[in-house]
């Protein structure tokens, strides 16, 4: 198996690492997972040891390309940011070398912008998913949604990422579940309730002049008055959070082209359902598929398969 391998690609985020050992044609021959950067934060020696452990037994002459917060200031090596607007083919340019002597490991930079309300914004990793989707689809104009702990909304126009913004919708919902009285913590494990979710999205859409903070209390009040059971409240609250995320995004981005949701089935489908309340249809793309396609596209543009695995030198 290892004789067929030509490249290691990886998505190394805060929560976990996913590495894929690939042939030159992109076919995955082995997959491994490991700890996220959050548990190794700012400890370059521990990050290097974790990478060595994850790749144990894989030929050291095979180079690696990593994306995500592994390239943040608290990661393995700070890869910086490339500013928007940026063409899709330039995403992943200006790779930096990770501090390792065992194999050639390269890290992609993130991208940055000034968002629609004049604030700096950043993403690390999601830009590779956008590149992967664009490479596979050939679409040059779209509104791309990347749900997650920090949801990203990116405007693609003329083959460029012109602007994007981040929303802490996923993190906010987790905080509400774990640290608020809006819902019973035990109820957060209840199965997703599509009708309760739709009620939350509808409230966010119709009460368009009411801010998120005021709408969230509806989950508490409906339970207190008997209008909603505790089991339905988490889905209702999720609908409010995602609905407000959608309504804000549509004020600042143009959805007239394709609307693409890059995410896994559960959270991705919730965003698709929410967009439907604004009569918008969206196509879902699996995030792992998009990430692998993006990393492979960047690796091929950089010619990583043919790069020599010279020992690391500071500043290389």
LODO-168807 format. One record per residue: residue in three letters; x, z, y of N, C-alpha, C, CB in turn. Coordinates in steps of 0.1 Angstrom, whole numbers, plus 5000, padded with zeros to 4 digits. Glycine has a CB too. Layout:
<nodes>
alaXZYXZYXZYXZY ...
</nodes>
This chain:
<nodes>
unk500850004988500050005000500950005013499150125000 unk501950095013502750105025503549975027503650215024 unk503849895017504549775018503849675027504949715005 unk502449685027501649595034501449635049500249575028 unk501749765052501549815065502449765075501549965064 unk501949745088502749685098502649775111502349545101 unk501649855112501449925125500550055122500749835135 unk500850155130499950275131499250275144500750405128 unk497950285144497250305157496450435156496250175159 unk496250495168495650625168494850655180496650725165 unk493750735179492950785190493150935189491450745189 unk493950995199494251135198493651205211495751155198 unk492551265208491751325219491951475219490351295218 unk491151545227491151695228490751755215490251745239 unk489751705208489151765197489851735184487751735196 unk490351615182490951575170491751445171489951555159 unk492551415161493351295161492851205149494851325160 unk492751075151492450985141493550875141491050925143 unk494250865129495250765128494850665117496650835125 unk495250535120494950435110496250355107493850335115 unk496550345095497750265090497150125087498450325078 unk497650025094497049885094498049785089496549845107 unk497549675083498349555080498449475093497649475069 unk499249375093499449295104498149215108500549185102 unk497249195099495949135102494849235107495449055090 unk495249365108494349465114493549535103493349395123 unk493649495091492949565080493549705078492949485067 unk492649815078493149945076493449975061492050045082 unk494650025059494950065045494950215042496350005041 unk495050295053494950435051494550495064496350495047 unk493850615063493350685075493750835073491850675077 unk494150895085494451035084493851105097495951065083 unk493551225096493051305108493951425110491651345106 unk493851475122494651595125494151675137496151555128 unk494851775142494351865152494351785166495251985153 unk493351835174493251775188494351835197491951805193 unk494551765208495551805218495151945224495651705229 unk493851975225493452105230494152225223491952125230 unk494252215210494852325202496452325203494452315188 unk496952215209498452195210498952185224498952075202 unk498052215233498152175247499552215253497052245255 unk500152115259501452135267502552175258501252235278 unk502452165245503552205236504052075229503052315225 unk504952005235505351875230506051885216506451815239 unk506651995213507252015200506152025189508152145200 unk505052105193503952115183503251985181502952225188 unk503051905192502451775191503251685183502251715205 unk504551685185505451595176505351635162506851605181 unk505351775159505251815145503951775139505451975145 unk502851785147501551745141501551605138500451785152 unk502151515147502151375144503051345131502751295156 unk504151415130504951395118504251435105506251475119 unk503451545106502651585095501651485091502051725097 unk500951425101499851335099500451205093499151305111 unk501651165096502151035092503151055080502850965103 unk503251175074504151195063503951095052504051345058 unk505051035048504950945037504650795041503850975028 unk504350775054504250645059505650595064503250635071 unk505950475061507350425065507750445079507450275061 unk508850505082509250535096509650415104510450635095 unk509850295097510150175105508950115111510850075096 unk507750165108506550105113506250175126505350125103 unk506050105137505750165150504350215151506050065162 unk504050295161502750355163502350335178502750505160 unk501050315180500450305193499250405194499850155196 unk499350495204498350605205497650595218499050735203 unk496350625219495650635231494850765232494550515232 unk494450805244493650925245494451025253493250985232 unk494051155252494651255260496051295255493751385261 unk496451235244497851245240498751195252498151165227 unk498251115260499051055272498751125285498750915273 unk498051245284497751315297498951405300496451405294 unk498851465312499951555317500251665308499651605331 unk499151715300499351825291499451775276498151915292 unk499651635275499851585261501251565257499151445261 unk501551465249502851445243503851395254502851355231 unk503351295261504051245273503051185283505151135269 unk503151215295502251165306502451015307502451235319 unk501350945304501450795305500850745318500650735293 unk500350835326499750795339498450715338500750705346 unk498150655349496850575350497150445357495750655358 unk496350345352496350215359495150205368496450095349 unk495250165380494150165389493150055387494550165404 unk491850085390490849985390490649925404489450035385 unk490249805406489749715395490949665386489049585401 unk490649645374491649605364491049505354492249725357 unk491749395351491249305342491349365328492049165342 unk490349325319490349375306491649355298489149315298 unk492249235301493449205293494649295298493849065294 unk494549355310495649435315495449585311495749425330 unk494349625305494149755300495149785289492649785296 unk495749895289496749925279498149875282496349875266 unk498349815294499649775298500549885302499549665309 unk501849865304502749965308502850085299502450015323 unk503050055286503150165276504350245279503250095262 unk504250375275505350465276505750515261505050595285 unk507050545260507550595247507350745245509050555245 unk506950785234506750925231508150985227505750945219 unk508351105229509751165226509851195211509851295234 unk510151095203510451115189511651025185509151085181 unk512351075176513551005170513150935157514751095169 unk512050975151511750935137511050795136510851035131 unk510350755146509750625147509450585161508450615138 unk509250455164508850415177507350445179509250265180 unk507050535189505650575192505450545206505450725188 unk504350465209504050425222502650475226504050265224 unk502550515239501250575243500750485255501550715248 unk499450455254498750375265498450465277497550305259 unk498450405289497950485301496450485301498550425314 unk495850575309494450565311494250475323493850705314 unk492950475328492650405341492050505351491750285338 unk492150465363491550545374490850465384492650635381 unk489950525392489250455402488750555413488050375397 unk488250505424487450585433486050545430487850555448 unk485250645426483850605422482950575433483250715413 unk481650545430480750495440480450605451479450465434 unk480750725449480450825459481750875465479650945454 unk482850795463484150825470485050925464483850865484 unk484750965451485651065445486550995435484751175438 unk487751055432488650995422488051025408490051065423 unk488250925399487650945386488750885376486350865384 unk488650935364489650895354489050875340490850985353 unk489650795331489350795317490550775309488250685314 unk490650835297491750815288491150785274492650935288 unk491350675269490850645255489650555255490550765248 unk488650585264487450505264487750355269486450565274 unk488750345277489150205282489550115271490250215293 unk490150175260490550095248489350055240491450185239 unk488250145240487050105234486349985241486050225233 unk486449995255485849885263486649755259485949915278 unk487949765259488849645255488449595242490249675256 unk488249675232487949635218486649565218487949755209 unk485649625224484349555225484449415232483249645232 unk485149415243485249285250485949185243485949305264 unk487049225235487849125227486949065216489049195221 unk486149155210485249105199484049025204484749225191 unk483549055216482348995220482548875229481449095227 unk483648875237483848775247483048785259483748635240 unk482248895261481348915272482248955284480249015269 unk481948895296482748935308481949015318483148805314 unk480649025316479749105326478849195318478949005335 unk478949325321478149425314478149555321478549435299 unk477249635318477249785321477549845308475949835328 unk478649915307479049985294478950135296480549945291 unk478250195286478050335285478850395273476550375284 unk479550495276480350555265480050705264481950545267 unk478950745257478550885256479550965249477150895248 unk479551095253480451195247480451315255481851135247 unk481451405253481551525261481551495275482851605257 unk482251395279482251345293481851195292483651365300 unk480651165295480051035294480750945305478551035295 unk481050825301481650725310480650605312483050675306 unk480450565325479650445328480650355335478450485337 unk480850235329481750135335481150005338482950115325 unk481349955350480849825354481949715351480549825369 unk481549615343482349505339481849385346482449485324 unk482649325354482249205362483349105362481749235376 unk483148975357484148875358485348915349484548845371 unk485148985338486249015330487149135335487148905327 unk486549205344487349325350486449445350487749285365 unk487149565348486549685351486649715366487149805343 unk485449695373485549705387485349845392484449625393 unk484649935385484450065389483850145377483450075401 unk483950275377483350355367483150495372484150365353 unk482350575365482250715368482050795356481050745379 unk482250925357482151015346481051115348483451095343 unk480351155337479351255338479651355327477951195336 unk479451485329479651585319478451615311480251715326 unk477651515308476351535302476551605288475651405300 unk477451565280477651625267478151765268478651545259 unk479051795277479551925278478552015284480851925287 unk477751965294476652045300475652085289475951965311 unk475251995281474252025270474852135261473851905262 unk476052125257476752225249476752365256478152185245 unk477052365268477052495276475652555277477652465290 unk474652465279473252515279472852575266472352405283 unk473352515255472952565242473652705239473352465231 unk474952715243475752825239475652945249477152785237 unk475352915262475553015272474453015283476852985280 unk473252985279472152995288470853045281471852855295 unk469853085289468653125284467553015284468153255291 unk467952895287467052785287466452755273467652655293 unk467252775263466852755249467452865240467252615244 unk466752885229467252985219468352925212466053025209 unk469552995211470752935204470452895190471853035204 unk469652965183469252935169468552805168468453045163 unk467752775179466952645179467852525181465852655189 unk469052545185469952425188470252355175471152465195 unk470052415164470352355151469152285145470852455141 unk468052285152466752225148466952075148465552265157 unk466351995139466451855139466051795152465551795127 unk466651675156466251615168464851575168467151485170 unk464151595179462651565180462551455190461851695184 unk462351325185462251215194461151225205462051085186 unk460051285201458951295211459251395222457651325204 unk459951505219460351605229461451545238460751735222 unk462351465231463351405239462751305249464351325230 unk461751225244461151125253460451195265460151045245 unk459851315262459251395273460251435284458551515268 unk461451475279462451515289462951395297463651575281 unk463151275290463651155298462551115308463951045288 unk461251115303460151075312460151165325458851085305 unk460351295323460351395334461451355344460551535329 unk462651325338463851285347463551155354465051275338 unk462851065348462550935355461450955365462150835345 unk460351025362459251035372459551125383457951075364 unk460251235380460551335391461951295397460651475385 unk461951175402463251115406463851175418463050965408 unk463051255426463551315438463851465435462551305449 unk463851505423464151645419465451645412463051705410 unk466351745417467651745411467651805397468651825420 unk468851785390468951825376468751975375470251785371 unk469252055384469152205382467752255382469852265393 unk466852195390465452235390464752185378464852175403 unk465052065373464352015361464752085349464751865359 unk465952135348466352205336465452325333467852245337 unk465052395343464252515341462952485334463952595354 unk462452365334461252325328461252365313460952175329 unk462452355307462652395293462252535290464052365287 unk462752625299462452765298461052795301463352845308 unk460452735312459152765316458152715305458852695329 unk458352605299457452545289457352645277457852405285 unk458452695274458452795262457752925266459852825258 unk458052975278457453095283455953095284458053135296 unk455452975287453952955289453252905276453652865300 unk454052885266453452835253453252685253452152905251 unk453652615263453552475263454452395254453652425277 unk455452465249456452405241457052505231457652335249 unk457252465219457852555209459352565211457552515194 unk459952675206461452685207462152575200461852815202 unk461652525189462252425181462352285188461552405168 unk461352265197461352135204462152135217459952095207 unk462452255222463152265235464552205236463252415238 unk465352215225466652145227466551995229467552175214 unk465751935222465551785223464951755237464651725212 unk464051835241463451815255464551835265462351915258 unk465351935264466451955273467551845273467152095270 unk467751795261468651685260468151565267468951645245 unk466851545266466151425273466351445288464751425269 unk466251565293466351585308467851555312466051725312 unk468751605304470151585308470551435307471151665299 unk470151365296470551225295469751145304470351185280 unk468451175306467651105316468151105330466251155316 unk468651225334469251235348470551165348469451385351 unk471251155337472551085337472250935339473251105324 unk471250885332470850745333470350705347469750705322 unk469450785352468850755365469950755376467750855369 unk470950845375472050845385472950715383472950965383 unk473250685371474050565368473450435373474350555353 unk472050425372471450305376471250295391470050295370 unk471550405398471550395413472850335418471350535419 unk473850345409475250305414475850185406476150425413 unk475150145396475750035388474649925386476250085375 unk475049805383474249695381473949665366474749565388 unk472749685361472449665347471949525344471549775342 unk472049435353471349305351471949225340471349225364 unk473249245337473849175326473549245313475349155328 unk474549235303474349315291474549465294475449265281 unk473849545286474049685286474549725272472649765290 unk475749785272476349815259476549965258477749735258 unk476250025247476450165244477450175233475150235240 unk478650225237479750245227479750385222481150205232 unk479250415210479050545206478550555192478250625215 unk478550675186478050685172476450685172478550815166 unk475950675161474450655159473650755166474150645145 unk473850885165473050985170472950985185473451125166 unk474051015192474151015206473950875212475451085211 unk474450775206474350645211472850595211475150545202 unk472150635201470750595200469950675211470150625186 unk470350795214469650865224469750795238470151015225 unk470950745241471150675253470350545253472650645256 unk470350475242469550355241468050385243469750285227 unk467550495237466150535239465850565254465850645230 unk466850635260466650675274466650555283467750775278 unk467550455281467550335289466250255288468750245284 unk465550275276464350205274463250255284463850225260 unk463350375289462350425298462450355312462550575301 unk463650285314463850205326463650055322465250235332 unk463050025311462849895305464149815304461849815315 unk465149885300466449825297466749835282467549885305 unk467049715276467449715262469049725261466949595254 unk469549785251470949805250471449775236471449945255 unk472649725234473249705221474249815219473949565221 unk474249875206475149985203476349925195474450095195 unk477549975199478749935192479450065187479749855202 unk479850065174480450185169481750215176480650175154 unk481950345180483150375188484450365180483050515193 unk484450395168485650375160486050235159485550445146 unk485050145156485350005155485949945168484049925151 unk485249995179485749945192487149995195484749995203 unk487450125192488750175194489850105186488750325191 unk489550085174490550015165490849875171490150005151 unk489749805175489849665180490649665193488549605182 unk490449765201491149775214492649805212490549885223 unk492949895203494349935201495049815194494450055191 unk494449745185495049625179495349515190494249575168 unk494349495199494549395209495749425218493249385218 unk495849555222496949595230498249585223496749745235 unk498349625210499549625202500049475200499249685188 unk499049385198499449245197499949185210498349165192 unk499349225221499849175234501249225237498849215245 unk501549345233502849405235503849365224502749555236 unk503449305214504349265203504949385196505449175208 unk504149485194504649615188505149595174503649725188 unk504449505166504849495152506349445151503949395145 unk506849375161508149315160509249405168508149175166 unk508749515174509749595181510649675172508949685191 unk511849685176512849765168512549915170514249735172 unk512749995160512450135161513750205165511950195147 unk514150175177515350245183515150385185515850175196 unk516150475184515950615186515450635201517250695184 unk514650745202514150775216515250815225513050885215 unk515150765237516050815248515250855260517150705252 unk515550965266514751005278514650895288515451135284 unk513350865292513150755301512950615295514250755311 unk513050605282512950475275511550425276513350485260 
</nodes>
